[in-house]
Every structure is written in structure tokens, then in C-alpha cells.
């Protein structure tokens, strides 16, 4: 099994620096990995993927997670 290095500090820094736009997609390289971030309605969806994993697929998955989250918990998010 492949082990990921500890990215806890990097993740905290990324989330602190995110702007509060209606929707934003971005990717940040960290060695052999990419943090893929989707911002939508005051919620950040974050994925950590190997650099070889296609960005389009990563954002497609984050979009699916966003849709499911909004259906289940959208009314609970304070804006």
C-alpha cells in the first residue's frame, strides 16, 4: 500500500489562504502530489492526488462530492 506523507500543515495553510468567492477551482503542487480545491457556497472540497492523476477527473469527483453534500447538508451551511 502506498503511504502519503503528512500534509496536515500544508492543508491548513491552503485553507487559510482561500478567497471566499462563489466558486473557485485551483490546484497546488506539493512534490509528487497535487492538492485540488473546489470552493462553492462557503464550503471547500479538497482532494490530494498523485501528480499523474488527471486534474479533470479530480475536479469531476470533487463536483460529485459537492452535489451530494449540498443535497444532504446544504441547508445546514451558514453563508
N, C-alpha and C positions, 0 to 999 in steps of 0.2 A: 504494500500500500504506500502511496505517495504521501509524504508529510509536507504541510505548508509551514513556512516559518511564521513566527509570531508577528502579526501585522496590527496588533491592538493599538499601539501608539500612532501608527500611520493612519489608521482608520479614524481615530479620534481627531487628528489634525485635519483630515479631509472634511469630516462632517462639520467641524467648527468653521471652516472656510467657505462652505457652500453659500451661495447667494439665495435669497428667498424669491425666486422667480416662479411664475405659474408652472412652467415645465421646462426642464433642462436635462440634457444628456451630456455626459462627459466621461472621459476615460483618462486615468492617470497611471503611467507606467511605474512599476516598482520592481526592478530586477527582471526576473523571468515571469512576472505576473502583471496583470492589469486590474486595477480597481475600476469597475464600470458603475456609474452612478446615474440614476434616473430620479429627478425631483418632480413631484407632482402633488399639488394641493397640500403643501406643508409637510409632506412625507418624503423621506429619502429611501430609495430602494438601492441597495448596494450589493454588487457581486464581485467576487475575487476569482479571476480565471487565469489559467495559464496563458502566456502571451500568444500561443499558437491558436487558441480558441477564437473563432471568428466573432468580431465585435457585433456584427449584425445579429447573430444568434444570441449573444449575451443580452443585448437590448430587447430582443424579442421575448426572451424568458422573463426579464425584468418587467416588461409590459404586461405579460400574462399574470405575473405575481401582483402587479399594481391593480389590474382589473379585478382579480379575486379578492384582494384586500379591500378595495373600495366597495365591492358588493357586500362583503361580510361586516366590515367595520367602519365604512366611510362616514356614517353618522356620528361616530364617536370621536372623530378627529376634530380638534379645535382649530379654527383658522384665523 
